[in-house]
Amino acid sequence: MICGGFVRLFVADLDRAVRFYVETLGVKLVDESDARAVVDCGDGLLVELARAPGGEHRGGTAVGLLPKVPLSEAIQILENRGVHFDASHGFRDPDGNLLYLVEPRS
């Protein structure tokens, strides 16, 4: 019945956030304006990166991401790109939003 989703994450610096999501995480930028950008994380999940009201934000949202490659390989790739993981495969974007990798169910 549901085939995708849309998550809004507030960010303090939109350009920095777009660079992180596109260059570090490797997702595709699909729309951009002065106040927001939308990235396609695949399989119907879109993430809107929106300028935080007042210009400052420390994340409080958690988003689970399914890697295209085995979990251990995805972690290694992202660590090589400077991402620091916690014990539960979680990491934070530059604005403190919690992202985590989830092993796809077989």
N, C-alpha and C positions, 0 to 999 in steps of 0.2 A: 504494500500500500504506500509506504513512504520510500522514496528512492534517493534522498539526499538531504542536505541541511545547510543552514546558513548561520554562522556564528559572528557576532560583532565583538571585536577586541578594541579597547581604547588604548591609544598610544600617545606618548608625549611628542615624539619626533617621527612624523610620517615617513620621511625619506629613509631614515635609519631602519625603521620597521620593514619597509618594502625591501631594502637591501638584504636584511636578515632572512626574510621569508623566501625571497627569490634566489639569492646567491648562496645562502647557507643551507636552507632546507630544500631548495631545488623545486619549488612550486611555481606555477605559472601566473603571472600578473594578467588579469583579464579586464580590469577597469580601473581608472585612476582619475581623481579630480584634486582640487586644492585641499579638500577636507577629508578625503577617504580614498582607499584603494581596496580592490577586491582581488584576492588570490584564489586560485582553484587548486585545492588539495587532492583532487581526484575522486572518483567514484561518487560524485554528486555533492561533495562537501566544499562549500565556499566559505572563505573567511574574509570578513570586512575589517580592515584596519582603519579606524576612525580617529581623527584628532580628538584628544581628550578635552572636555570642557575645562577651561582654565589653563590648559597647556601642560598639566602634570597628571600622571597616573601611575600607580603601582598596582599591577594586575591582581585580580581576584578570581579570574575565570580559569577553568581547567579544560583543556581540549585534548582528547585522545586522537592519535594519528596512527594509521596503519601503514607501515612501510611496504614498499614494492619488493624489497629484498628481505632475506632472513633477518630477524631482529638483531642478532649479534653483528651482522655485516652493516646494518643501518647505523647501529651505535658507533661502530668503528669509523665509518665514513664521517658521521657528524662530529665525533671527537676530533678527527683530523682537521675539521673545519672550525675548531675552537669551541664546540658545544660541551658544557660540563653537565654530566648526568648525576642524579642522586641514585640511591640504592633501588628505587622502584622504576627505573628507566625514565624518570621525569627530568625536565630541564626548563629553564625560563627564557623567554624572549627578552630583548633589551628593555622592555617596559615592565618586566616582572610577571607577565601572564604565564601561567603554568601550562606546559605542553608535555605530553608523555607518549611514548611509543607503546603500541599494543601488538602483541603477537597475533597475527590473523588465525582464526579458528579454521581447522582443516575439515 
